[in-house]
Amino acid sequence: MADMVGPGCQRGIPGNVEMPLAVERLPNGNTLIADAGDEAGFGSEIIEVNPVGSIVWNYNEGLKFAHSGRRLRNGNTLITDTTNNRLIEVTPDKRIVMSSDEWGGGTGKLSDSSRLHYPNEAFELEDGTFLVTDRNNDRCIQVDRKGHVIWAFEKELHHPHNGNPLPNGNILIADSDGNRIVELNRKKEIVWSYGDGKPETLWWPRGAIRLEDGNTVITDSKNHRIVEVSPSGKVLWKFQTEHVDKFYITHVTKEGTFLIACTDGHHQVMEVDRTGTIVWLFRNYRRPSPIYARLTNGFFKEVGEDGVPRHWVFAPRLSEGGGKLIWDNNNKPSPCPGLEYDRPGGLFLQQNITVKPGATYRVGAEIKTIDVKGAACIHIDFYDHLVGSLYRDITDMPSGEYFTGTNDWTHDSFEVKVPPKATFGQLRLAINHSGKVFVKNIMMNPL
């Protein structure tokens, strides 16, 4: 048995919030949270939590990377089931009464012959139709419950999030990969914007809310902060924690506080006031993967019944529904694992390893790639005591060479100094976009 310094827990535990992506304070004082699930893709759900932290309702049947849950006027819940590329309406007794899978005679097609592709947010409008940000189609659309497209903005957006309807009829959209917030009128004209496309101003903004005084609260996700800007673009207020908090969305309560979903920042939902004081917090995270005392099964000689190397985790949570673990059975003296991927996003094979803060380690491996159009590499993420990543973005993490195209077996190595606040490291084989990558003889040794 491999030495462990910390065991994991069962995957898919109902109510265990691993990656909160959306949050809403309900009229009854409870909080609705959309949870994307754990690293291996288990446990996505929508939960309703009362003020003392008790879970009073949840829905988790068949969800994959659910991005949002919004309580409708009729008491049902509207869910963007993102990796399943669908929008569903669920009753309090958990019956699906509307599904976009049924549009187009059961084909899932909208009236314009398209299909939803990575829908990440949906709001109900006053007339009962829905405003949906359809991310991988680079658009924001208004649809009815039968899939008829009433309005669409399909230009100038780059992977948008959180199309938010405004009282004046305009729509506020987080143009995430455009690094800006835009306000559109119904003529599809941009009447206001904030962000110049530079990460220093906004970096992957996930949402924006217009306040009654005309200011805009923006969730500046990869800059791990919340900012309030005036109509002229002046920053009036901001909230940022000492640790990395990839804030995902912000909801303004009737009391004027800010309810924030934090994904990589400690797996929690927090409510803060304008002084930055946390006035409410929900966190019940339990880490699903063990932490090993040292790198274990780096030569991949042990394989589990599920076909995954023992002590390693196949992590498709961010893969947008694609990718698989593969094996090179022709490798000698023993087969070695790899990843095959076919779309944007990220796919990983990873292991948690205990580390000593301030120590330096050498990481080495042999890597082979086939037709990689994005990048494949070995990298390592470090986490603090509350299992929050210490890096703002995956590109900031220590790594070896970024491999593209086709490469025969290549030895790759790099040195990494462990950050002071790190409690463990997560060593990963990673690939994005498309292609195949294989790995063997991984080592991680202190210097």
N, C-alpha and C positions, 0 to 999 in steps of 0.2 A: 504494500500500500504506500502511495506517495505521502510524504510529509506535508502537512497543512498547518498553517498558522491561523486560518479562519475558514470555517465551513460555509457553504452556501445554504440557501433554503429552497424549498419546493418552488417550481416555476408555476406561473399562472394562478397564484393565490388570489381569490376574489377580494377586491378592495385594496390590494397592495399597489400603491401608486408609484410607478417606476419612472415614467417620462410624461409629466403633465404638459399638455400642449394648448389647452384652452380652459378658461375659467369664467364663471358667471355667478354673480350674487343674485339669488332668486328673491321674489317678493316676500316669501315666508322666512327669510333670513338664512336659509341654507345656501350652500355653495355647490354648484355643478362643475365637475372636473372631467375633462377628457384626457385619458391616459393612453399613450401609444404602446405601452407594454415594455417587456424586457428586451435585452440584447439579442436573444434567440427568437424573438417574435411572438412570445407568449404573453398573455395577460392584458391585452388591450381591452379597455372598457370605459364606460361612462359611469361615474359615481356621483351620488348626492350626499353631502356631508352636512350635519347640523353644526351649530356654533361650538359645541363642546367636542367635536371631532368624531362623532359616531356616524357610521355609514347607514343611511336610512333607505337608500335605493341604489341599485346598480343594474347595468345591462352590459353583458359581455358575450352574447351568443354570436359567434362567427365573425367578430370584428378583427380587422387587421390594420394596425396603425391608425386607429381612429384619431382624427385631428380636432374635431369640435363636436360639442353637444350643446344644443340650444333649446330651452324650454319654450314651447309654443303656447299661444293663448288658450288653446283647447286642452292644455295639460299634458299633451304628448311631448316627446323629445325628438328633435331633428338632429341626425348624426351624419357627419361626413366620414364614411368608412373608407379611408383614403386608399390603402393598398388594394382593396376590393373594387376601387373605382366606382363607388356607388354612393347614393344619398338615400337614407332611410328615415322613416317616421315611425316611432315606437310608442305604444301606449304605456301607461303606468303598470299594467299587468304584463308587459313585455311582448306584446303582439305587434308584428310589423304590419302597418296598415297602408304604407306606401313605400315602394322601392323603385329606384331608377332602373333596376334590372328589368322591370316590367315594361319600361317605355319601348316604343317602337315594336309593339306586338311581341314583347319578350326578348327582343334583341339588345335592349339597352340603348338603342339609338335615340337621339333627340330629333326634333322635327327638321333640323338642318343636316341630318344623316351623320352627325358626329357622335362620339361617345365621351362621357366624362373621363378625364385622364388625370388622376391625382387631385381630386377635389379636396380642398383643405379647410374651407369655411363656408357656412351657409347661414343666412339670416332670413327670417320670415318678414315680408313686407306687409304693409297695411291691407293690401288687397288679397292676401293669402298666398301670393307667389313667393318664390325664393330667389335671393341674390346669392350666387355661388361663385367663388373664385376657383377656377378650373386650371390649376397650376401648370401642368405639363402641356396644356393647350394654349398657354400664354394669354389667358383671357378672363374676363369677368362677365357672367351672363345672368340674365333674369329668366327664370323658367317657371311654368306652372306645374301642378302635381301630375300632369300627364306627359311632361317632357317637351312641351311646346316652348321654343325659344322666343321670348318676347322682345328682348333687348340684348345686345352683346357689344362689348368693347374688346376688339381683338388686335389692336395695333399698339405698338410701343411698350408693351408689358413684357417683362422677363421673369418668369416664375413668380407670379403675384400671390399674395396672401391677403386674407381678411378684408374683402370688399365690404365696407361698412356704410350702410345707408344713412344719410343725413336728413334732418328735418326739412331742409329746403329742397329735397328731392335729388340733390347731388350725391355722389358716391366717393368715399375716401378709400383709396387702395394702397396697400403696401406693395410697391414694385420692388420686390426683394432683391433680385439679382441686378436690378437697375440702381440699387442703393438710393432710393428716393421714395417719397410719399407723393401721390398725385390725387387731386380732387377733380372729378369729371362732372360735367353737367349731362343732361339727357341727350344733348346734341353731340355727345362724345368729344367735347372740347375740354382740354385741360385748363381749368380756371385758377388753379393754385397748385404749387408744388413746393416741396422742401427736400433738399439733398442735391448735390452736384455730381453724384455718381462716384465720389471718392470715399473710401472707407473711413477716412478721418472725420467726415461729416456724419454719414450714416453707413453702417456696414450690415447688410442683410437685415433691414428692418422687417419685422414680422407683423406689425399692426399699428393702427393709428386711430385715435378717438378724438372727436371734436367736442370741446367743452362749451358750456353755455355762453362763456365770455368770448368765444371765438378763437381761443388758443387751441393748440393741438398737442395731445399727449402721444408720443411715439415710442414704441418698443424697439429700441436699437439693439438688436439681438446679439450680434457678434462683438459689439462694443460693450456688451453686458451692462447696459444702462437703460434707464427710462428718462426721456427728456420732454419738457414742455416748451413749445415754441410759440411765439406770437405770430399773427398773420404776416408780419414783415420778415419773419424768419429769425427773430432774436430768441436765443435760449434763455428762458426765464427761470427754469427749475430743472434739476436732474436728481436722479437717485441711482446710486451705484454701491455695490458691496465691496468689501476688501477682497473677497475671493471671486473667482470667475463664476458669473451667473449668466448663462445664456438665456436671458429672459425671452419668453416666447410670445406672450401676449399679456396685455394689461386691460383690466376692467375697472371703470370708475364707479364706485358705489354711491348711493344716494347721500351718504354722509360726507362725500368728498374724499374718501380714502382710495387707495389704489390696490386692487387685487391682482397679483402677478403670478403667472405660472412660470416656474423655473425648471428648465429641463436638465442641463448639465450641472446646475448649481444646487446640489444637495437634494434633488428629486422632491421638491416641495412646492406648496402654494403659500405665498405670504401676502399679508395685507399691511401696507405701510401708510402712514399719514405724511403730511407735507414737511414734517421735521425729520423724516427718515426713520421714525420709530416703528418697529414692527408691532402692530396691535392685534394681529391674529396670525396663526401659523398652522398649517396642516402638513405633517410629514409622518408617514408610517412605513418608510422604505425598508425593505430587507434585501440585501444583496443576494442574487441567485447563484452566483458562481463562487466556488472556493478560492481562497488565496493560498498558493503553495509556497513552501519554505524556500524553494529554488525552482528553476526551470525544470519541468518534468516531462519526460517522453519527447524530448526535442528531436529524436531520430525517428519518431513515429512508428516504433515497432509494436506498440500496443494499440489495438483498435476496438472500439466498443461495438455493441450489438447494432447500434444505429448507423454504423459505418463511419463515425467521426473518431479521430484519434483520441484515445483516452486522455483525460485531463485538459483537453482543449475544448473550446466552445465554437461552434459554427454560428456566426452572428449575422443574420440577414435583416435585422430590424430596419436598417436604412437602405435596403436594396430595392425598394419600390416594387416588390413582388417578383423580382428576377433573381437569377444566380443559383448556383448549386455547388456543393462540394464534390470534387472529382479526384480520381486516383490515377497515377501513372504506374500501371502494373508492370510495365517493361523495365522500370528502373531497377538496377542491381546495386546492392544485393537484396534490397527489399523495396516494395512499393512505397511511393511518397505521395502526400496529398497535394491538392491544388484547388483553385477557385476558378469557376467559369462564370462569366458575367456578360450581359448583353444590353446594358442601358446606363444612363447617368445614375448617380447615387453612390453607394458604397457597400462593399461586401467584405467580411472579415473572418479570419480564423484566429482565435486569440486565447490567451491564458493569463491569469492574474498571478503575480509573483511578488513576494515580499522584497522590499529594498531598504537600504539604509540611507536616510537623508544625508546629503553631502558627499556620498560615496560616488565613485566613478566605475562604470561597468563597460565592458566591451561586448557588443552584440554582433554575432556573425551568423551567416547562413549561406546556403547555395540556392540560387533562384534561376528558374527557367521560364521564359514567357513565349506566348504564341499569339500574334496578331493583337497585341494590346493597343487600343486606340486612345485610352486615357493614360493612366499610370498605375504601376504595381510596385509595391515596396514592402520592406519590413520597417515598422515604426513602433514607438512605444509611447503610451499615454501614462501620466502619473495622476494619482487621485489623493485627495486629502482625507481627513478622518471621517468625514461625512459622505464619502464616495462622490465628491465633486471633482471634475476634471480641473487640472491646473492650467489648461490652455484654452485660449479663446476659439481656436479653429484647428482643424485637423492638420492644416499646412504648417502650423507652429510647432508641431510635435517633433521630437528628435527622430531621425530616420536615416536609413541608408540611401542608396541610389534610387532614383525614380526611373523604373524601366518602362520603356515603350517599345512597340513593335514586337519583333521576334528575336529572342536571344537564347543561345544555348546556355547550358549550366554555367553560371558565373558566381564566383565567391564574392560576397558583399559583407562589409563590416563597418561598424561605426562605434565611437565612444560617446557615452552620455553621462553627464553628472546629474545626480538625483536632486531635484529641488528640495529646499529645506522643509516644506510642509507636506511632502509626499509620505504616504503610509504604505502604498503598494504601487506597482507598475503593471500595466496591461500591455503585453507584447503581442503584436498583431502582424499577420500577413494580410495585406490590403490590396484591393483592386477597385478602380472606378471605371466607368464607361463600359468597354467591352473587351473581350479577349480571354485568354487563359494564363494563369500563373501557377507554377509548381514550386514547392520548397522542400528542402531536406537539410539535415544536419544543423539545426538551429542550436546556437549556444549563447549563453549570457553569463559572463563571469566577472567577478569584481576584480579591479586592478589594484 
